[in-house]
């Protein structure tokens, strides 16, 4: 028997600890060595995101690289292997609790909260 509610609580606690460590590590390095990117941005325009990342760090995207990225995206479209749908309630969680517990992260990185 796999207890989804126990797993949900464990996963949220673990993720919060990881985020805390990641933010502390991020704050310990020079800001120019960091590039923030929202997942939605990556899903909307993956190639544009790669261009912005490369530009931020002073690299160039070659024509060959651009072509390979386009081919990769064409051959591997989003949801190629189906869509997985998970709901907080399956794991004994609520959006209110998640929004409250992750508020520090959402506020700092302007992450849109979901209802």
Protein Blocks (a to p, Z undefined) as FASTA:
>chain_A
ZZfklmmmmmmmmmmmmmmmmmmmmmmpcfklpccddfklmmmmmmlmmmmmmmmnopac
dfklmmmmmmmmmmmcghklopadddfklnopafklmmmmmmmmmmmnopacdZZ
